[in-house]
């Protein structure tokens, strides 16, 4: 793995794209019953690893369960099998939620089951559903259920699944006996899922939105490789067990003779070489490189397929705000399935995307100098009742001296978004739903105080107008909603969304010019993109430049240590463009830590420079620019304004054929001397020779 987060596989630079998948946990959805018109709830419990459990409600109020898409069984049969062995015990568990007199779900399910079934009978019945055709026994049935749901080797909710399930079903019973490390299913989890299913059927609780980003998480490169290593270790375990069972003399067997690491190596090689998520890095320009690393894919193993993905999963969702760019996505069959992380988005320990918000404060400390210039909501009076500052008037420096002597600690002021870094909160899509969040474009004065009487806010999936006092947080930036590529488009708010999408995607295809020019009109993101792409070399220490040449820059730090920064010279990128780094510092120059030392292709002064600054006229010119034609000034060609360097690699093999071995030679039959003028004595083209299309490069 390289410092820039890529992998060198078989000599080529590759990127492992992060995968956006459904999070482990319980999901509750509803469907309208065509016969009665009722909304009936169904639930799915998806583990990180193990058997899926599906619960369904029929229009006769019977709750049934399916395990791993096998035949249905009554939910009460499963409850009896895992320990609730009487009707009354089962009814008591749900008496607080199964309260609708017209729809008694538990009683209807018990009635469908028939007489008072014993635990052994329930185990046998459940075993028949899961293993039809096998002779059932109580012991086998018990072992099957325990292994399927309660054995950590076979069933794992994962850290994320346990966190989500506990948050959704949290009640005293679960909270007291469970910690986050207990990642198998518990009996209380099953009870909690049934309780919530009944509550949704009764209209007491809302159903889940499966496209909400609170229910989708990102699998990073570490997790993807971990899953491959697990596959390799399972294969290796199988090989070891086979060898142990076939070894004639176990006493002389060594671990080295039993263990073969080939299954792990082949699993990793298969992942890096052939996986849908291991991709040849797009290196056309620095933006293409950066965007490729920030891509989020819903495709790949364990994800969606483009044929089965419907409109809903591709569509923009309100929870994408500040997390996934609503604009940057491909235009073809993958539209909506490939996205890009928003500018300020980050991924937390559970794999959920977070976005930052500034806390809106409505109080200031009486001894805090920040109160100077702020407008109090009420009169500020001293201990004798004398008014120091009237409401609606700014606090002066003189008034602050009097206020700081007051016993009162906090003073109510016009609300303002905090500028303190500690007041910036990163929120997942779930947490954000509980707050009212104002736009970054809300009008504020020079002190940051909100001057609008009504502010547009987001609340859950809707927009509303609120007074400043009712706002909890504010966006950190107007470009928070979009990705890095889209944030580079000037005046984006005046663009049509379809054209902005094209612009975001086409910037990545810009071929580097031999003389890059920093844009005259930019958005302020150009420098950040150039540096974060990894193509601009930054100083690793504060100090003085002691040596500069085309290949390296040496910086001597304050302790006298040399830091050598190597350059890429005319290196071929994956797409055949030329990567060439040029020093921008001189010998003896003082440099700061992380100061740019060298520009790369498509950067100028450490700013992303994808094109050229031209004067453009929107006008007709004697029909020459009809439709999509353009008229260019001859100087653009003469001055190499849009000239670019491309490096192609050509390989040739000398093989042994039926007619004898091939050889590399200058003596090629039936070829004139003028065609061989660029070849050396060995028949290989000379370095520096100018060749045209169709010329011979290697004689054979």
N, C-alpha and C positions, 0 to 999 in steps of 0.2 A: 504494500500500500504506500502511496506517495504522500507527501506533506499536504497536497491539495485535495486529498480525499478520493483519489482515483486508484485504480488497480492496474498494474502492468501484467497482462496475461498473454503469453506467447509473443512477447515483444510489442503488443499493441495496448494502447491506453484505453481502459474501459471504465464505465460508471455503473454502479449498482443503484438502480432507481428505487426510491422508497415506495412501498405499496400501501394503498389505502384500502383497508378491509373492514368488515363488520366486526365490532368488538365482541369478545366473549361476554355472555350475560343472558338475562331473560328479556324477551321481547314480547310485547302484548299488542296484538292488532285485532281489528274487527272487520267482519264481513256482513253484508246485509243478506238475511235469509230470504230467498225468493218467495217462499210459501207464506211467511207471516209478516215480512217487512221489518223484523226486529234486527237490531245490531247485535251479533253474537261474537263473543271474544274468543280468540285462540291465542295460545302462548307457545313460544319456542325457547328452550333453554340450550344455548349454544356454548359448549365448553371450549377451552383452548385445545384440548386433546381428549377424545373420548366419545361416548354415545350421545346423540341428540335426543332430547325429550320433547315431545310435542303434545300439548293439551288442546282439546277442542270442546266447544259447547254445542250441543244439538238443539233443535227448536223444541225438543221435549224436555229441556233443562237438564239433560244428562251430560256430565263431564267425563270425557274419555281421554285415554293417554296412549301415545304411540312411542315406542323406543326404537330408534334407528330405522324408521320407516317400516317397521313390522306391523302385524295386525293390531287393531285397536283392542284396548281392555278398559274396563271401568276404572276410574281413578281411585275408587274406594278399594278395589282389589289390590292396587299397588300400596295403598295406605295400610291395609291389613298385613300385607306381606312384609312391610318394614317395621311393624310393631303395634299398630292401632288395631287391637283384636276384637273390639266390640262396637256395635252401632252407636251406642251412647257416647263413647270416647270420641268417635269421629265427629258426631254432631256437636259436641261440646267445643271442639277446636274451632268451629266456624260459626258459633251462635252469634258472635258480635257482628259478622259481616253478611251472613246469609239471612238478611232481615226482610226481604221483599216477600210479602204474604202471597203474591200471585205467582212468584217463581222461586220455589225452594229447590236449589240446585243439589245440595247434598242429599236431601231426603229423596228426591227423584232418582238420583244415581243409586242410592241404597235400595230403593224399591226395584230398580231394574236388575240389580245384582241378585235379588231374591232373598232367601232365608239368611239367618245370621251365620255367615261363613267363618270358619276358623282360620287361624293364621296359616296352618299347613295346607289347607285347601286353596287358600289364596296364592300361596307360593307355587303350588302345582299348576294352578290355572295360568298364572303369569308366565311360568316356564314354558307351558304349551304354546303361548302366543309368541314367545321369543325364539324357541327352538322346536318348531313343529316337526313331527316325525321322529324325534328322539324320545326314548323312554324316560318319563319324568320321575324324579324322586325329590323328597323334601330337602335332602342334603345338597343335591346338585342345584336345585332352585335357589337355595339360600346362598350357596357359593357364587352362583351366577350373578345374583343381584348385588351381593357385597362387592364382588370384583368389578362389576360394571359401573357402579356409582360411588363406592366408598373406598376403593383401593387407589392410592396415589400413583401407582405404576400405570394403571389403565385409564384413570379419570383425573383430569387436571383442569380446573377452571382457570388457572393462571392467576398471577397477581392482579391483572386487570379485571378478569372475570369476577374474582372474589370482591374486589373493590366496588365494581358496578352493581353486583347482586346485593351486597350488603347495603349499599346506598339506596337501592330501590325497595328492598323488602325490610329495611331496618326496623326491628321492634325489640322490645326488652329481652325476649327469649333468645333471639339471635345474638344480640349485642353482648349479653353476659357471658356466653359460653364460647365465643368464637374470636380468634385472632386472624390477622390478615394472612398469616403463613399457612393456615389450614385451608388448603386449596381444593380439597375434594368436596363433594356435595354433602350436605347434612340433611337429616330428616326435617329439621325446622325450615330449611330452604324450600323443600317440596311443599310443606304446609303454607309457607309465605307466598309461594307462586299461586297456589290454589285460592288463597284468600284474595290476592290482588285480581285474579281472573274473575272472581265473583263480584268484587267491587266495580270492575269495569263493566260487567254485564248489567249491574244495577245502576250504572251512570254516576257512581260516586267518585271515580278516578278517571283521568284522561288516558286514552290509549297512547302507545309510543309512535313516534315518527321515525321510521327506520332509515330515512335519508338524512336525519339530523346529525351534525358532526359530533354530537355527544355520544352517538351510537356507532361512530366509525373512527378507527384509529389507524395510526401510521406504523407500519412495520419497517424499521430501519435496517441498514445493511447488517448490523451486528445480530439482530434477531433472525434475519433470513439465513445468515451463515450458521447460526446456532441450530436452526431447524435441520439444515443439511448435515451438520456434524452428528445430530441425534440419529438421523437415518443411517449414517455411516457406522455409528457405534452399535446400533441394533443389528446391522448386517455382520459386524465383527463379532458380536456376542454369539450370533448363530454359528459362525465358523468355529469359534473357540469351543462351544458346546459339542459340535460335531467331532472335532479333533479329540476332545477329552473322552468322548464315548467310544471312539475307535482306536485310541492308543492302547497298545498291548501292555506296556509296563508303565503305569502312572508314576511309580516311584522315581524313575529316571527322567521324567518329562520336565523340561524347563519352561518358564514363561515365554522365552524367546521362540521356542518351537511351537507354542500354541497360538501366540498372537501374531496376526498379520494385519498390518495397517493399510493394506491395499484398498479395502472397502471404504475407508474414510477418505483416502486420497482421491479415489474415483468419484465419490459423492461430491467432493469440493470441486474437482475438475469439471464434472458435469454441470455444476451450478454456475461456475464462472464462465465456462465455455459455451453452454447451450441454453441457459435459463432465459426466459422472456424478459426478466428484469436486469440481466447483465447485458449492457448495451455498449456498442462501439461509441466512444465519446465524440460528441459533435464539437469539433475544434475549429470551425470556420472562422470564428472571431471570439474575443474574450467573453462577449455577452452569451454566445451560444454555449460556451463551456459552463458558465455560471448557471444559466437557466437549466441545463441538462442535469446538474447536480441538485437543483431545487424542484425537480419534477416529481409529481405524485401520480402514481398509476393505479387504477382500480382493476387492471388486467393482471394476468399472471397466475401461478398456482395458488389455489385457495381464494382467488378473487373472482371477478366477473369475466364473462366472455362477450365479445362485441356483438355476437349474434343474439344472445339472450338478454342483453341489457336493454331495458325499456326506456321510455322518455323520462320517467320520474328520477331515476338514478343519475341521468345525464344532466338534468336541469340545475339551474342555479338555485341554491337554497338560502334562506335568510341566515342560517348559522354559518355560511361561508364568509360572512362579513369579517374582513381582517384576517382571515385564515387561508382561504383558497381564492385565487383571483377569479372574478366572474367573467373576465374578458379573455385571458390567454388560454386557449385550448385549440387542438387541431380542428381543421374544417372538414375532414373526411369521416370515415366510419367510426373513428375513435373520439368524435366530438363529445365532450363532457366526461369521458372516461380517463383522459389524461388532463391533469390540471397543473397548476404551478403554485407553490407556497407564496402567500402574500408577503409584502416587503418586511413587515415587522413580526410575522408569525414565527413561532418557535414550537418545538415538540417537547412535551413534558415526560416524566419518567414512565407514565402509563401509555405513552404513544398518542395522546390526544393533542390536537393543535391548540395553542394558546395565542392570544393577541393582547397587547398592552392597552390600558386605559389610565387616564389621569384622574385622581380623586378630586371631586368638586368640594371645596371647603366653604363653610359659611360662618366660621369663627376664626378669630385671631387672638393670640395671646397678648395680654395687656403690656407685657414686658418685651414683646417681640418687635424689633425695629421694622419688620415687614408691614406693620399696621400703618406706617406713615404713607399717606396718599390713598388709603382705603376709605370707603364710605360706610359709616355705621348705619344699621337699619333703625336703631333707636337712639335717642339722646344719650350721650355719655355724661354722667353727672358724678361729682365728687361726693365725699361722705356727708357733706352738708346740703346736698341737693342742687348745688350750683352746676349749671350746664357748662361742660368743657367743650364738647363738640355737638352741634345739632345733627339730628338724623338727616341724611341726604347730602351732607357736606364732608369734604375730604379731611382726614386727620393731618394736621400740620406738624412740623418738627417740634414746635413750641408746645403744642397740645400733647404730643407724645410724652414729653417730660412729666406733665401732670398725670397723664393716664398711667404711666409706669409706676407711680406711687400708690395707685389704688389697690385695695385688697382684692378687688374682683380679678379673677384669673383670665377669663375668656370674654371676648366682646363680639357680638353678632355683627357681621359686615355683609356687604353685597357679595353673593357667592362668586367664587373664582376657582378655576382649575389650578391645582397645586403645581408649582414648578420644582418641587422637591423630588429627587429620584426615588426616595423611599415611599412616596405616595403613588408610584406607578404600579398598578396591579396587572399581572398577566392572568387572564381568565380563559377557561375552557368554555365551549358553547353552552354547556349545562349551567355553569355558574352565572354566566352573563344574563340568563333569562330572568334572574331575580332583581335586576337593576334597570333604572332608566338612564340611558346613555345619550349624551348630547353630541352633535356633530362638531368636528374640529373647526368648521367654518363659522361657528357661532360668533356673533359680534362681541368683541371685548375691547376695553379701553387700554391705555398704555400700561396700566398696572395689572392687566389680565382680568379685571372684573367684568362679569357678564352685564352688558348694557341693554340687551333686548328684554322686553317684558314677557315675551313668549318665545320659547326655544323649541325647535324641532328635535324630538328625541325618539330613540328606538326602544320599544318595550315588547319583549318576546318577539313575535314575528311581524308586529305592526309598527306604524309611525303615529306619533301623537304630538300635540303641542302642550308644553308644561311651563310653569313659572320657574325661574332659575332656582328657587328654594327647593324644588322637588327633584332636581337633577342629582344623581349619585356620582356619575363619572362622565368624562368626556374623551373622545378620540384623541390620540396623541398627534395625528397628522392627517391631512386630507388624502395622502397617498397610501394610507394604511390599508385601504380596501383592495388595492391592485398589486400585481406582481412587479418584480424589478424591471422586467422588459417593458411592461405597460407604463410604468412610472417614468420611463425615458421619453415618452411622447409629450412634446410641449402642447399646452392648451388642450389636454385630453378631454376636458369637460365639454368642449365645443365639437368633439368628434362624434360621428355616428358609431354605435357600438360595433357594428359589423366591420367597419373600416378600421376601428381601433384594434379589433382582433387580427385583421390582416397585417396591420402595422407591427403589432407585437411579434407575430410569427416571422414576418419578413426581415425585421432587423437582424434576426439570427442568421439570415442567409447572406448578409452583406460581406463581400469579399474584401480583405484588407488592401488599401491603396498603398503604393510605395512611399507616398508622402502624406501621412495622416494629418488632418487638421482638426483641432478642437472645435466643437460647434459654437457658433455665435449665439444661437438660441438653444438653451438647454433647460433642464428642470432641477439641476443641483445633485442629481444622482450619478452623473457621469464619473466623477472621481471615485465614489464608493464602489461602483461596479468594476471599474478598471483594477482597483487594488484587490477587491475580494475575489476577482477571477483567478488570481494567482499568477497572472502573466507579467505584472509589474513587480520588479525586484525592490524590496524595502530593506532599509538598513537594519541589521540585527542588533546594533548597539549605537549609543551616542558617542561621537568622537570626531576624528578628522580623517578625510580621504587621503590615504598615503600612496595609493597607486591606482591608475586608471588606464585600461586599454580595452580593445574591442572585445576581449574574452572574459575579463573579470574586473571587479572593483574591490579594492582592499580598504577596509575601514579600521583604523587603529583606535581602540576605545580609550577611555580616561585612565585605565590601569595599564595601558601599553600593550594590550593583547590585540592581535590581528584577526579580523573577521573577513574571510574571503567569500565574495559573492560571485559565483560563476554565471556566465551569460549563455543563452541559447543563440547559436549562430546558424542562420539559414537551415533551420531544422524543418523537416516535412511534418505537417500536421496530419491527423487521420483523414482529413478531407483534401489533402494535397496543397493546402495553402502554405505559405512560408512564414515560419515563426522566427523572428530576428529581434534580439534585444539590443538596444543602443544606450550607452551610458549618458546620463544627463547631468552628472556632477563633474567637477574638475579637481585636479590634485591640489591638496591644501585646504579644500572647502570643509567647513564645519557642518556636520549633519546631526540631526536629531534621531532618536530611536524611531523606527518605522517610517522614516522619510524616504520617498521614492528615489532610487539610485539610477534606475534604467527604465526607459520606455520600451514597450513591445509593439508588435504589429497592432494597428487599430487603436493606439493610445498616443496622446500628445500632451506632454506636461502632466502625465498621470491622470488624464481624463480620457474617457472612452470617446473615440473619434472614428465613427463608422463610415462617414462619407466626406464630402467636400462642401465648403461654403461657396455657393454659387448664387448669382443673380438670376432669378427665374421670372420670365414674363408669361402671363396667362393671356395669350392672344393668338389669332390665326396668322399664318405666314404663307400666303399664296397657296393654300391647300396642302403644303408640305407636311404640316402636323395634323393631318386629318385623322380622326378617331384616336388611336393610342400611339401615333407617331410623334416623335419630338425632333426639333431642330437644335443641333449642338454647334457651339462656337468652335472653329478650327483650332483655336489656341488650347482648348481643353485636351485635344489629342497631342498637339505639338509639345505641350508642357507636361505631359504624362500625369495629368490630374487624376485620371481614373485608371491608370495602369496598375496592374497587380502581378505579383510573381507567384507562379504555381510550380510545384516540384512533383514530378511523376517518377515512380520507381518501376523499372522494367527488369524482369528476371528472365533468364534463359537457362535451359538445362541441356547438357551434352549427354545423350543417352546411348546405351548399347542397343542397337537394333538388329534385326535379322540379317541385314546387309553389312553389319560390322559397326564398330563404335563411331559415334559422331565426334568431330573435333572442332575446336575453336581455332579458326585460321583466317588469314587474309586472302588466301588463294581460293576464291569462290568461282566455280566454273560458270561460264556464260555471263559474267558480270564485267562491265567495262571499268577502266581505271578511274574514271571521273566519279563513279559511285563509291569507290573505296578511298577517296581522298582524305576523309576524316578518320580513317582507321589507322592504328599503330601496327607494328610488326606482328603482334599477337592476334590481330584481327578485332581488337576492341577499340571503341571510339575514344579519341583523345580528350582529356579534360580541357575545357575551354573551347572546344570546337562548336561552331554554329551549325545547327542542323535544321532541316525542314521536314515537313510531313512526308513520310515514305522513305526517308533516308535509312541506310543500313547502319545500325549501332554496333552490332556484333556479327562477325562473319562466322558461318557454321557450315 
